Amino acid sequence: MLSTRNTHASLRWLGKQLFNREDPGAFFDPLLAVLNPMWVRGFVPARLLEVTDETADTRSFRLRPSPRWKGFRAGQHINIILEADGVRHHRTFTVASAPRQWDTDSTITLTVKRHPGGRMTNWMHDHLTPGTIVGISQAFGDFDLPEADVPLLYIAGGSGITPVLSHLMTLADRDFRAPVTLLYYVRTQADVIGAEILYALAARWPALTLHVYRTEEEGKTAFLNESHLDTVPGLRARQVYLCGPKGLMDLAGDLLLSFGIKDNQIQTTFFSAPSAVPADTPLGGAVTFGRSDKTVDAEGDAPLLEIAEAADLKPAFGCRMGICHQCSCRKTEGTVVNRLTGKASGPGEETIQLCISVPQGPVTVDL
């Protein structure tokens, strides 16, 4: 039997563990997971209801999150939390369905392309079956629809169509009347993701003009070029949304600027964090992790998140591309360069995002 002193000590330890957690209920997750995995508190559990093949290498996963999930706006992302081979992994995907689906049957859809060499996309295709419980985060991101009915242009490539599908279905639900044009670039007709949805929208929604360009079937003329933009009426008045491989988005950005489209008319969302840091920028330095009492000499343009992980630290993270802010950390001294903007921070104390912050000289972070 425990003594009174030991009992009080145990209760104090338990109270401290609960107090120091963002969600104290998550402390009991191992027990709750055994009783019912949909009760865990450390993340939002979601049950996989259905798996659908979109193309030869792309599948859609329809999920029903627990009632604690707060919903989403069209174009937003979520992190999915998976246990693979005894290791917990986080990956970021865009919700491909429209908010109407969530409002109607409390489900969401993630559309995931299998990438050669991609660890978790391949694992999801090979192992996720209906009935599986996965974890998800609350939705985040600001690839938002315009508030007013203004003419829109979407340029998407490959699996970059996923946030566009959510946008288009939502706009159609709103009976959006302004002109909407989609230029969608794929290798072949068999690689069109969401084909059934896209062609149905084009048939029943008069505002939508759909162009699907098949680069391997149509040759060089099917790659984005000036003639494609010439087909868009009133181009200079359009709000533009870009999503796809970096090469396509860089080309689209240059062409749009040459047509007189201003930066503030363009919204972009990425698959991974791009780098706006010039190649000749001096980077690297001694990184000190204050709370862990570790110092690492870093070279090149590796972000602080990767440097910390290479030092056997396990900082919180989510999207790894500067969107979700889950890796936010306090820098106490030194300068870092933001990979997204190319701008250097001040030398003093401030909050930074580890996944997009590259050291420029000695840096100390509270980790």
PEZI-V608391 format. One line per field, one symbol per residue. ss: DSSP state (H for helix, E for strand, L for the rest). phi: phi as a letter, one per 30 degrees, with the letter a starting at -180 (. if undefined). Layout:
BEGIN
ss->???
phi->???
END
This chain:
BEGIN
ss->LLLHHHHHHHHHHHHHHHHLLLLHHHHHHHHHHHHLHHHLLLLEEEEEEEEEEEELLEEEEEEEELLLLLLLLLLLEEEEEEEELLEEEEEEEEELLLHHHHHHHLLEEEEEELLLLLHHHHHHHHHLLLLLEEEELLLELLLLLLLLLLLEEEEEEHHHHHHHHHHHHHHHHLLLLLLEEEEEEELLHHHLLLHHHHHHHHHHLLLEEEEEEEHHHHLHHHLLLHHHHHLLLLHHHLEEEEELLHHHHHHHHHHHHHLLLLHHHEEEELLLLLLLLLLLLLLEEEEEELLLLEEEEEELLLEHHHHHHHLLLLLLLLLLLLLLLLLEEEEEEEEEEELLLLLELLLLLEEEEHHHEEEEEEEEELL
phi->.dddddddddddddddddddcdbeddeceedddddaddcdcdaddbcdcabbdcbdbbbcccbcdddddciacejdcbcccbcbhicdbcbcbddddceeddddbhbbbccbcdceidddddddddbdbejdcbcbcddajbdcdddcdcdbbcbbbhdddeddedddddddddhdcddbbccccbdbddcddieddddddddccddcccbcccddcciddddebddddddcdhedcddcbcaleeeddddddddddddjddedcccbbcdbddbcdedcddbjldcccedchbbbdcbicdddddddddcicbddabdibicdidcebcdcajcbcdddcicddddcdadbcddbccdbjdbbbdb
END
